[in-house]
Amino acid sequence: MYHVPAEAITWLSVETQRLYDQVLILVRNTSGDLNFHDALIALGCQELGVHFIASFDADFDRVAWLTRLDTPDTVMAALKKAKVESPRPKPLPLVEGDMGSALPERERK
């Protein structure tokens, strides 16, 4: 498997740069079933202590520290088991220039 030397890459994220070698190892260990992006997500989950991932991508099943939730029923069962009432993420504030500012005025309120 060919890879680009880290010093030849212009990094957009210091975290991606920091995890680069581990990402390549995970991609190799899964025979490429996990692509670079999926491996980066999996390693980020590991570092943050995230044990579940909602995804239709069955390649995540190859990651020992993740349990993939692929249907509403599996999500709800995991929430019930964790005794969480409902997933209510806090809305992110939008600032000018965000994708949200591209919404029609009536939808920005």
C-alpha positions as a printed Julia matrix, in Angstrom:
109×3 Matrix{Float64}:
   0.0    0.0    0.0
   1.41   3.32  -1.06
   1.2    6.3    1.26
   2.25   9.91   1.03
   4.97  10.91   3.5
   3.52  13.1    6.26
   6.0   15.88   5.54
   4.7   16.16   1.96
   1.13  16.93   3.08
  -0.37  20.36   3.71
  -2.41  19.7    6.85
  -5.78  21.34   7.41
  -6.06  19.87  10.89
  -3.37  19.3   13.51
  -5.44  16.38  14.81
  -5.38  14.66  11.43
  -1.64  15.22  11.26
  -1.19  13.83  14.78
  -3.23  10.71  14.0
  -1.87  10.16  10.48
   0.36   7.16  11.27
  -2.34   5.49  13.38
  -4.91   6.05  10.6
  -2.63   4.34   8.08
  -2.12   1.39  10.44
  -5.89   1.0   10.91
  -6.5    1.2    7.15
  -3.84  -1.49   6.6
  -5.15  -3.67   9.45
  -8.58  -3.72   7.81
  -7.1   -4.46   4.37
  -8.45  -1.13   3.2
 -12.05  -1.87   4.22
 -11.86   1.27   6.32
 -10.83   4.18   4.15
  -8.74   7.06   5.51
 -11.75   9.09   6.57
 -13.5    6.19   8.32
 -10.28   5.25  10.13
  -9.86   8.85  11.27
 -13.43   8.86  12.6
 -12.86   5.54  14.39
  -9.67   6.78  16.05
 -11.37  10.01  17.07
 -14.14   7.98  18.67
 -11.58   5.88  20.52
  -9.82   8.95  21.89
 -13.08  10.58  22.97
 -14.47   7.41  24.55
 -17.29   7.12  22.03
 -18.47   3.52  21.85
 -21.37   3.8   19.4
 -21.58   5.15  15.87
 -24.76   5.67  13.86
 -23.85   4.63  10.33
 -25.0    2.54   7.4
 -21.32   1.8    6.66
 -20.78  -1.84   7.67
 -17.0   -1.31   7.52
 -17.24   0.15  11.03
 -18.16  -3.36  12.21
 -14.44  -4.19  11.86
 -13.53  -1.67  14.58
 -13.32  -3.48  17.93
 -14.08  -0.43  20.09
 -17.18   0.68  18.16
 -20.71  -0.68  18.01
 -22.46   0.39  14.84
 -26.09   1.46  15.08
 -27.69   1.17  11.66
 -31.44   1.44  12.23
 -33.7    3.61  14.37
 -34.45   0.51  16.46
 -30.77  -0.12  17.26
 -30.31   3.56  18.15
 -33.31   3.53  20.47
 -32.23   0.22  22.05
 -28.77   1.65  22.75
 -30.29   4.8   24.25
 -32.63   2.74  26.41
 -29.77   0.56  27.59
 -27.76   3.67  28.43
 -30.87   5.09  30.15
 -30.88   8.22  28.03
 -34.34   9.64  27.47
 -33.81  11.07  23.99
 -30.98  12.36  21.85
 -31.42  16.12  21.96
 -28.24  17.72  20.72
 -27.75  21.37  21.53
 -28.13  23.49  18.42
 -24.92  25.05  17.23
 -24.94  28.84  16.97
 -24.7   30.09  13.42
 -22.45  32.96  12.51
 -22.38  34.95   9.29
 -20.63  32.94   6.62
 -21.86  29.58   7.95
 -23.84  27.29   5.68
 -26.91  28.32   7.67
 -26.67  31.86   6.35
 -27.37  30.46   2.88
 -30.89  29.53   4.02
 -33.77  31.71   2.83
 -34.55  34.5    5.31
 -37.81  32.82   6.41
 -35.87  29.68   7.47
 -33.17  31.51   9.46
 -35.47  32.54  12.31
